Amino acid sequence: MNEAIAASTAACHGQRLKRAAASTSHALGSTITSGRWRLNRRLPSTGRLSLFRAAAAGDIGPGCYVIKQCRCSLPANAIIEAQLRREATVAERVSHPNLTSVLASNLCGLESQLVLPYLEGVTLRRLRDRRVESSDIAYGPLPLRLALGISRQVAAALAALHAAGWLHGQIWPRHVLISPLGHATLIDLTHCRRIDSGESEVEAVMPAAPEYAAPEAFSRTWLTPATDIYSLGVLLFEAIAGRRPFAATPSQTWAAAHRREAPPEVRAFRPEASLEVGELLRRMLAKDPLRRPGAEQTVRWLAELEIEELAT
């Protein structure tokens, strides 16, 4: 299976590098930031943060670091600085093999930046899409054992976060990085929230990625670790079935879909999936947060399903 994963991620990684190179309008190889880093290549990013692959000043080669920094001006920069500070704080307090880490930080206004390790691979979104540039095909399902293994690793990272008192809050395919050997890393800690604090109260705004949001994320209520588990359930369903369990329509909003619509049976789209896989997804996608399994229980359940899949 590792060979198939490596081939798929290598192809996706190559396409990503071509697009990134085409979008960079000037050479960065001679740029030194803070006198310590040489920025070699702009990496794909969204929002108000810029990502660069970097090397320590004086080192030869593309480098094994990522510089994350603000790319906007005041007053928005104060928000970005707070997000970078949050990522640095969480990474300092929570360490896990499947969770991103921060090697150094420089948090001082317009110059705020984080230094992270560069991880080879592609996001789950890119791996999931696997689209041919000239094709209109949206995406296809992942191999069943791969989908279970990736989700187990994300659940393990969530278990570490939750045990330390943090919610991730952004369990989306573009926040899961897959290495050529199938190692999954949960990235982007900029929007983590403290559990059982005012930070976990839902704001009166639409979630940033409503297609992956739990029902309670659309209400005036409190978020709990179960919120991350629901989002992981949507991600796992999508990886197995090749489509999300819910979809917004002109007559129904994302909020209505997540709150009221029963998730379809995943075996209707993937007949080879076991009854136990379907049962786990039903639990993870329960409307009531109290009916969802905890992260540790989800890890154990997914590990058992992986073993069963390996034996078949």
N, C-alpha and C positions, 0 to 999 in steps of 0.2 A: 504493500500500500504506500510505503514511503516514496517509492519511485514515481507512482502516479501523482502523489501530492507534489513532489519536487518538480515534475514536468509541468503540472498545471500552474503552480506558483511561479515557476521560472518564466513561463510564457506571459503571464499576467504582469510580472515584475518588469519584463522587457518592454511591454507596451506602456507601462506607467512611466518608465524612464524616458521613453521617446516623447511622451506628452509633456513631461516636466521640462525636458530640455527645450522643446519647442516654445514653451510658455515663458522661458527666461530670456529677457531682452538684452541682457548684458552679462559679461563674464564676471564671476565672483571669485575666481581663484586667487586674485591678488589682494582681496579685501581682508583686513584684519579687524576684528571687533574686540574692543577692550584690550588690544595688544596681546591676547592669549590664544585666539582662535582664527583659523583660516577657513572662510566660508567657501565651499567648493561648488555647491549645487543647491538651488532652491527646490524644496520638496513640496508635493501637493498639500495644500492646506485650505481651510475654509475660515470664514469669520474674520476676526481682527488680529489673528495671530499668524506670524510667518514662521516657517520651518526651514532650516538649512542643514544639509549635511556638512560637517565641519571636521577639521583636524586641528590638533594642537599646533600652535605657531612653531614652524621649523620642521614639523613632521612631513614626510613624503607620503603621497597617496591620497585617496579620497577622504580618508578619515573615518573614525569609528564613533563619532559623536553626532548629536543633533542639537542645534541651538534653536530654542523656541523663544520668540520675542514679539513684542508689540509692533504692529504696523499701522497704528492710527495715532492721531494727535489728541491733545487734551480737548474736552474733558473726558472723552471715552477712555483715555489711557488709564485713568484711575481705576476703572472697572477691570480692565485687562490686568493691571498690576495686582489687584486683589485676587483674580483668578489664578495668576501665576503663583502668588503667595500661598493660595489654598493648595495647589498641586504640590508645591515644595513641602508644605506642612504635612499633608497626608502621606507622601512618599517617605518622609523622614520617620513617621510613626508606624507605618505598615509596610512590611517587607514580605514578598512572596514570589516564587519563581514565575508565576503567571500574571504578575502585576508589574506595570511599568515602574521604573525607578528614576530618581533625580540625583545626578552626580554633583551638581553645584548650582548655585543660584546667585543672581545679582539683581536685587529688587530695589530699584531707585528711580522711580518715575519713568521718563522716556527711554532710559537705558535698561529697563527691566528685562531680564532674560533668564532662562533655565538651560542647563546643560544636561542632556539625557544620553543614554547609550544608543547608538544606531543599531537597529535590529533589521536583519535581512528578512525579506518576505513581503507579503501583500496583505491588505486588509481583507476581512471576511467579505466585505461588500464586493471587492474586486474579484476574489475567488468565486463568489457566488454568481456574479454576473457572467464571467467567462464568455463575454460577448465577442463575436467577430465584428470588426469595425463596419463591414458593409451589410451586416445582418440586422433585421428588425426583431430578432429573438430577444426577449427580455432576459431571462436567465433560466437555468435548470437546477434540479435538486443536486445536492452533494451526495457522494457515497454515504450510506447510512452510518457505517462505523466512524467515518471522518466527522460527520455532523454530531454524533454522540460524543466523540472524543474532544472536539473543540468546545462543545457546551460544558462538558465536565470540567475542563480546565478553566473556563470562565467562571463556573460555579465555585471552583476552589479559590479563585481570586476574590470572589464576592464573599466567601466564607471568612477569609482573612480580614477584609474590609469591615464586614458586619461585626465580627468579634472585637474589633478595635473601636467600634462605635461610629462607623461612617457608612453612608449610602453613596453609591456611585452616581446613580441618577441619569446615566446616559448609555444604557446598554443598547447600542446600535451596531450594525455590521461594520461601519467604518471605524469603530473604536476597538475592534478585535483584530490583532495582527497575527498572521499565520506564517511561520517559518517554512522553508522548503522541507523540513523534516516533520512538520505537523505540530510544532510547539505553538501554543496560543498564548498571546499576551494581551491583557486588558489594558488599554491605554487611556490617556486623557483624564486626569483627576481634577480638572479645573472647576468642575461643578459639583464636587462631592459635598455632602451635607452631614452635619452631626446628627446622629439619631437621638430622638427624644429631646430635641431642642427646638427653639423657634425657627431654626433654619429648615426644619422638615415640614413646616406649614406650607400648603399649596398656595402659590400666588394666583391672582385673578387674571392669568394670561394663558394662552394656548401653549401646551408643551412644545418644546423645540422640535421634537420628532413624534407627532401624535400617532403615527402608525405603529409605534413601539411602546406607547404609554399605557400604563395600567389604568383601570377605570377610575380609581381614586385620584389620579393626577388631574382629572377634569373637574374635580369638586373642591369645595372649600373644606378641606380636611387635612389630615396629617399623613405624610409618607412614612413608610416603614420598610424594613428589609424585604418584606414581601413584594414591594413595588419593583425592586430589581429582579426578583424571581419571575414576576409576570413578564417583564420585558425580555428576559432570557427565554421564557417559553415561546414568545412570538418569534424570537430569533431562531430557536430550535425548530419550530414548526416550519418556518420559511426555508431553512436549510434542508429539511427532509422532503417537504412537499413541493418546493419550487415556487411557492406562492405564500403570501401571508394569510393568517386565518381570518382576518377581517379586512374590509375595504370600505372606504367612504364613497358614497354615491351622491348624486345631486339631491336625493331625497333623504339622505341620512348622513350625519356628520360623524367624524371619528369618535367623538364622545359617545354618541348613541350606539355606534357599533361595538365599542369596548364595554359599555355599560350593560347593553341589553341582548346583543346577539350571541348565541351559543357558538362556541368554536366548532368547526366541522371536524369530522373524524379524519385523522391524518391518513388512515389506511385507505380512504377513498381515493387519495392521490398517490399513495405509495403502498400498494398491497403487500409488499414484502416486509413492511414494518410490523413488529409484533404487537399483540394486544397490550403488553406491558408498556411499550413506547407510547401507545395511545392513551393509556391510563395516566402515565406521568405527565403528558401534555395537558390532559384535562385538569389535573391537580395544579399544575403551574399556571394555567390560564383561568383558574377559578375567579369569579367576580368578587367573592369575599376574600380579603387578604388573609384572614385567619384560616382559611381552608388550603392555602398554598403551603408546600413543604418549605422548610428552612434551607439555607444554602448547604449546610453540611449534609442534610438528608438527601438533597438533590445530587450532591457529589456521589454519595454512596449508590443511589439508584442508577445514575448514569453509568457508573463503573460496572455495576452488575449487568446492565444492558449491553455495554461494550463487550464484556466477556462472553455473554450469550451470542452476540453477533459474530465474534471471532470463532466460536465453536461451530457455527453453522456453515 
